[in-house]
């Protein structure tokens, strides 16, 4: 009887010890601990649009062509209390190939936006904000069919906006307005040829006649590579679902300089209509309008005597690009 009671007591102790050890192990297992909420939200989206047309013995005539556009949008947003920090990176690069012509660029953009805001309470949509914006391109741009002389290059131009002001951000309506009366705009033209030409508003080079050769000129002062302006910046963003699975997106930027032609507004307006088929297929129609008094269009001039081709400025013009595409979209974390 004593042996039976001792055996039962020993089994009870073993079971209690095992359960206690399991409780301790479960409590200490890091995989079972709840994850702390993050103040960061992420957006990663890649897309590729393609359009193609081909003709074989087509009686009405036509030129076969294929176009492709790569797009990427990445976002990182930090929200904690009354603080908000929004970061956005947008990249685009498009190419087109037609029969009988070389490969040509159709789109090229690298844009980085960063905005920090602080508000007095968690109810208000108004923020005291500071904004940084950087724009440039990936490769050389040409006035086709002339591929000998580039009219733009990476960091030629590049634009930097840095300022402080007020921002109204309404998350429910997905719209943001920003106004800054103190914005520094910096234009970079980090290419000797374009800077000497005075492209994109920088001061052009100064030349003097060569005393030894009346047909030649001597470079006296190189063109300006960095131009700084100080003015007013207004930006707006809005995205809404106009119909089911049809989204309308607008981006607007207006800038005017205090000292250089105040009231002459630089306009950058990008509007897009997205038609969502499913999570991976999307069609889009877009228009991008740009007007900047400092950006002069280029015109090729052929010397009748030598036959050489040179480019000259032909005054500022409104720039317009229209895009229609169907492609794949992939979003990931």
C-alpha positions as CSV (number, residue, x, y, z in Angstrom):
1,X,0.0,0.0,0.0
2,X,2.8,2.4,0.9
3,X,4.5,1.5,-2.4
4,X,1.3,2.3,-4.3
5,X,1.0,5.6,-2.6
6,X,4.6,6.5,-3.2
7,X,4.3,5.6,-6.9
8,X,1.1,7.7,-7.3
9,X,2.8,10.7,-5.6
10,X,5.8,10.4,-7.8
11,X,3.7,10.3,-10.9
12,X,1.8,13.4,-9.7
13,X,5.0,15.3,-9.1
14,X,6.3,14.4,-12.6
15,X,3.1,15.5,-14.3
16,X,3.1,18.8,-12.4
17,X,6.7,19.5,-13.2
18,X,6.2,18.7,-16.9
19,X,3.1,21.0,-17.1
20,X,5.0,23.8,-15.2
21,X,7.9,23.4,-17.6
22,X,5.5,23.7,-20.6
23,X,3.9,26.8,-19.1
24,X,7.3,28.4,-18.6
25,X,8.4,27.4,-22.1
26,X,5.3,28.7,-23.7
27,X,5.5,32.0,-21.8
28,X,9.1,32.5,-22.8
29,X,8.7,31.5,-26.5
30,X,9.3,34.7,-28.6
31,X,7.2,33.3,-31.4
32,X,4.1,33.5,-29.3
33,X,4.7,37.1,-28.1
34,X,2.4,39.7,-29.7
35,X,4.1,42.0,-32.2
36,X,4.3,45.6,-31.3
37,X,2.4,48.0,-33.7
38,X,4.6,49.9,-36.1
39,X,4.4,53.6,-36.8
40,X,5.5,53.0,-40.4
41,X,3.4,52.2,-43.4
42,X,4.9,51.0,-46.7
43,X,4.0,51.1,-50.4
44,X,5.9,49.2,-53.0
45,X,4.4,49.0,-56.5
46,X,6.0,48.1,-59.8
47,X,4.3,48.3,-63.2
48,X,5.0,47.6,-66.9
49,X,2.9,48.9,-69.7
50,X,3.3,47.7,-73.3
51,X,1.7,48.5,-76.6
52,X,2.4,46.9,-80.0
53,X,1.2,47.1,-83.5
54,X,2.5,44.9,-86.4
55,X,1.7,45.0,-90.2
56,X,2.4,42.2,-92.7
57,X,1.4,42.9,-96.3
58,X,-1.2,45.3,-95.0
59,X,-2.7,47.0,-98.1
60,X,-3.6,50.2,-96.3
61,X,0.1,50.6,-95.2
62,X,1.5,51.3,-91.7
63,X,4.6,51.1,-89.6
64,X,5.2,48.3,-87.0
65,X,6.1,49.5,-83.6
66,X,6.4,48.4,-80.0
67,X,6.6,50.5,-76.8
68,X,7.3,49.7,-73.2
69,X,7.1,51.8,-70.0
70,X,8.5,50.7,-66.7
71,X,7.0,52.4,-63.6
72,X,7.8,52.2,-59.9
73,X,6.2,53.9,-56.9
74,X,7.6,53.5,-53.4
75,X,6.4,55.1,-50.2
76,X,7.3,55.2,-46.5
77,X,5.1,57.1,-44.1
78,X,5.7,57.6,-40.4
79,X,2.9,58.7,-38.1
80,X,3.1,59.0,-34.4
81,X,1.1,61.4,-32.3
82,X,1.1,64.8,-33.9
83,X,4.1,64.0,-36.1
84,X,3.9,62.8,-39.7
85,X,6.8,62.1,-42.2
86,X,5.8,61.1,-45.7
87,X,8.4,59.9,-48.2
88,X,7.8,59.0,-51.9
89,X,10.0,57.8,-54.7
90,X,8.6,57.7,-58.3
91,X,10.6,56.3,-61.2
92,X,9.6,56.0,-64.9
93,X,11.4,54.9,-68.0
94,X,9.9,54.2,-71.4
95,X,11.3,53.2,-74.9
96,X,9.8,52.9,-78.4
97,X,11.0,51.1,-81.4
98,X,9.6,51.5,-84.9
99,X,10.6,49.9,-88.2
100,X,13.3,51.9,-89.9
101,X,14.2,54.0,-86.8
102,X,16.5,53.6,-83.9
103,X,15.4,52.9,-80.3
104,X,13.9,56.1,-78.8
105,X,13.1,57.3,-75.3
106,X,9.5,58.1,-74.5
107,X,9.6,58.8,-70.8
108,X,12.3,59.3,-68.2
109,X,11.8,60.5,-64.6
110,X,13.3,60.2,-61.2
111,X,11.4,62.0,-58.4
112,X,11.9,62.0,-54.7
113,X,9.5,63.8,-52.3
114,X,9.8,64.1,-48.5
115,X,7.5,66.1,-46.3
116,X,7.6,66.4,-42.5
117,X,4.6,67.9,-40.7
118,X,3.6,68.7,-37.1
119,X,0.0,69.6,-35.9
120,X,-1.2,70.9,-32.6
121,X,-3.7,68.1,-32.0
122,X,-4.9,64.8,-33.5
123,X,-8.1,66.3,-34.8
124,X,-6.8,69.1,-37.1
125,X,-5.9,68.5,-40.7
126,X,-3.4,71.4,-40.7
127,X,0.3,70.8,-40.3
128,X,3.3,73.0,-40.0
129,X,5.4,71.4,-42.7
130,X,8.8,71.3,-44.3
131,X,9.1,69.9,-47.9
132,X,12.0,68.5,-49.9
133,X,11.7,67.6,-53.6
134,X,14.3,66.4,-56.1
135,X,13.7,65.7,-59.8
136,X,16.1,64.5,-62.6
137,X,16.3,61.8,-65.3
138,X,18.2,58.6,-66.0
139,X,19.6,59.0,-69.5
140,X,20.3,61.5,-72.2
141,X,17.4,63.1,-74.1
142,X,17.5,64.1,-77.8
143,X,15.5,66.2,-80.2
144,X,14.8,63.3,-82.6
145,X,15.9,62.4,-85.2
146,X,19.1,64.2,-84.1
147,X,21.0,61.8,-81.8
148,X,24.3,63.6,-82.1
149,X,23.6,66.4,-79.6
150,X,21.9,65.7,-76.3
151,X,19.4,68.4,-75.2
152,X,19.3,67.0,-71.6
153,X,21.3,64.6,-69.5
154,X,21.2,63.1,-65.9
155,X,21.6,66.0,-63.5
156,X,21.3,68.4,-66.5
157,X,18.8,69.4,-65.4
158,X,18.1,68.5,-61.9
159,X,15.7,70.5,-59.7
160,X,15.7,70.8,-55.9
161,X,12.9,72.4,-53.9
162,X,13.4,73.0,-50.2
163,X,11.0,75.1,-48.1
164,X,8.6,75.4,-45.2
165,X,5.0,76.3,-45.0
166,X,1.5,74.9,-44.1
167,X,-0.1,71.7,-45.3
168,X,-3.7,70.5,-45.2
169,X,-3.9,66.7,-45.4
170,X,-7.3,64.9,-45.4
171,X,-6.7,61.1,-45.3
172,X,-10.4,60.3,-45.6
173,X,-10.7,62.2,-48.9
174,X,-7.2,61.3,-50.0
175,X,-6.1,64.9,-50.8
176,X,-3.3,67.1,-49.8
177,X,-2.6,70.8,-50.3
178,X,0.7,72.5,-49.5
179,X,1.7,76.2,-49.5
180,X,5.1,77.6,-48.9
181,X,5.9,81.3,-49.1
182,X,9.6,80.5,-48.4
183,X,11.0,78.0,-50.9
184,X,14.5,77.7,-52.3
185,X,14.6,76.3,-55.8
186,X,18.0,75.1,-57.1
187,X,18.6,74.2,-60.8
188,X,21.5,72.0,-61.6
189,X,23.0,71.8,-65.1
190,X,26.1,69.6,-64.5
191,X,27.2,69.4,-68.1
192,X,29.6,71.8,-69.7
193,X,28.0,71.9,-73.1
194,X,24.5,72.5,-71.8
195,X,25.7,75.0,-69.1
196,X,27.6,77.0,-71.7
197,X,24.5,77.2,-73.9
198,X,22.5,78.6,-71.0
199,X,20.1,75.7,-71.0
200,X,17.3,75.5,-68.4
201,X,17.7,79.1,-67.3
202,X,21.3,79.2,-66.1
203,X,23.7,82.0,-67.2
204,X,25.3,81.0,-70.5
205,X,29.0,81.2,-71.2
206,X,30.8,84.4,-72.3
207,X,32.9,84.3,-75.5
208,X,35.2,86.8,-77.2
209,X,36.4,86.8,-80.9
210,X,39.7,85.1,-81.4
211,X,42.3,87.7,-82.6
212,X,44.2,85.0,-84.5
213,X,41.1,83.5,-86.2
214,X,38.1,85.8,-87.0
215,X,35.8,82.8,-87.5
216,X,36.6,81.3,-84.0
217,X,35.7,82.4,-80.4
218,X,37.6,82.2,-77.1
219,X,35.8,81.1,-74.0
220,X,36.1,83.9,-71.4
221,X,33.7,82.6,-68.7
222,X,32.1,79.2,-68.4
223,X,28.3,78.8,-68.2
224,X,26.6,78.7,-64.8
225,X,26.0,75.2,-63.5
226,X,24.0,76.0,-60.4
227,X,21.2,78.5,-60.3
228,X,19.4,79.4,-57.0
229,X,16.0,81.1,-56.8
230,X,13.7,82.0,-53.9
231,X,10.0,82.1,-54.2
232,X,6.5,80.7,-53.5
233,X,5.5,77.0,-54.0
234,X,2.1,75.5,-54.1
235,X,1.5,71.8,-54.5
236,X,-1.7,69.7,-54.6
237,X,-2.5,66.0,-54.7
238,X,-5.9,64.3,-55.0
239,X,-7.0,60.8,-55.8
240,X,-10.6,59.6,-55.9
241,X,-12.7,56.7,-57.1
242,X,-15.0,58.3,-59.7
243,X,-16.7,55.0,-60.6
244,X,-16.2,51.5,-59.4
245,X,-12.6,50.4,-60.1
246,X,-11.9,53.7,-61.9
247,X,-9.5,56.1,-60.0
248,X,-8.7,59.7,-60.9
249,X,-5.3,61.0,-59.7
250,X,-4.0,64.6,-60.0
251,X,-0.6,66.2,-59.1
252,X,-0.1,69.9,-59.4
253,X,2.9,72.1,-58.7
254,X,3.0,75.9,-59.1
255,X,6.1,78.0,-58.5
256,X,7.0,81.7,-58.9
257,X,10.2,83.5,-58.0
258,X,10.3,86.7,-56.0
259,X,13.1,88.4,-57.8
260,X,13.1,86.9,-61.3
261,X,9.8,87.8,-63.1
262,X,7.5,87.6,-60.1
263,X,4.1,86.4,-61.2
264,X,5.5,84.3,-64.0
265,X,4.4,80.9,-62.8
266,X,6.1,77.6,-63.6
267,X,3.4,74.9,-64.0
268,X,3.8,71.1,-63.6
269,X,0.5,69.2,-63.9
270,X,0.1,65.5,-64.1
271,X,-3.3,63.8,-64.3
272,X,-4.1,60.1,-64.7
273,X,-7.1,57.9,-64.9
274,X,-6.6,54.3,-63.8
275,X,-9.0,51.5,-64.8
276,X,-8.4,48.5,-62.6
277,X,-9.2,45.2,-64.1
278,X,-7.9,43.1,-61.2
279,X,-5.1,43.1,-58.7
280,X,-2.5,42.7,-61.4
281,X,-3.9,44.2,-64.6
282,X,-4.5,47.9,-65.0
283,X,-5.2,50.3,-67.9
284,X,-4.3,54.0,-67.6
285,X,-4.7,57.3,-69.5
286,X,-2.5,60.2,-68.5
287,X,-1.6,63.7,-69.5
288,X,1.5,65.6,-68.3
289,X,1.6,69.4,-68.9
290,X,4.7,71.5,-68.1
291,X,5.5,75.1,-68.6
292,X,8.7,76.7,-67.4
293,X,9.9,80.0,-68.8
294,X,13.5,78.9,-68.2
295,X,13.1,75.8,-70.4
296,X,13.7,76.8,-74.1
297,X,12.8,74.4,-76.9
298,X,15.7,73.4,-79.2
299,X,15.8,73.9,-83.0
300,X,18.3,72.3,-85.4
301,X,20.0,74.8,-87.7
302,X,22.1,73.6,-90.7
303,X,24.9,75.7,-92.0
304,X,24.4,76.0,-95.8
305,X,28.2,76.4,-96.4
306,X,29.7,73.6,-94.1
307,X,26.6,71.4,-93.7
308,X,27.2,71.2,-90.0
309,X,24.1,71.0,-87.7
310,X,23.9,73.1,-84.5
311,X,21.1,73.6,-82.0
312,X,19.7,77.0,-81.0
313,X,17.1,78.0,-78.4
314,X,13.7,78.6,-79.9
315,X,11.9,80.2,-76.9
316,X,9.8,78.6,-74.1
317,X,6.8,76.5,-75.1
318,X,4.1,74.5,-73.2
319,X,5.2,70.9,-73.0
320,X,2.5,68.2,-73.3
321,X,2.8,64.4,-73.1
322,X,-0.1,62.0,-73.4
323,X,0.0,58.4,-72.4
324,X,-2.3,55.5,-73.0
325,X,-1.3,52.0,-71.8
326,X,-2.3,48.6,-70.5
327,X,0.0,46.6,-68.3
328,X,0.8,44.6,-65.3
329,X,1.1,46.0,-61.7
330,X,2.7,44.2,-58.8
331,X,2.5,45.4,-55.2
332,X,4.6,43.9,-52.5
333,X,5.6,44.5,-48.9
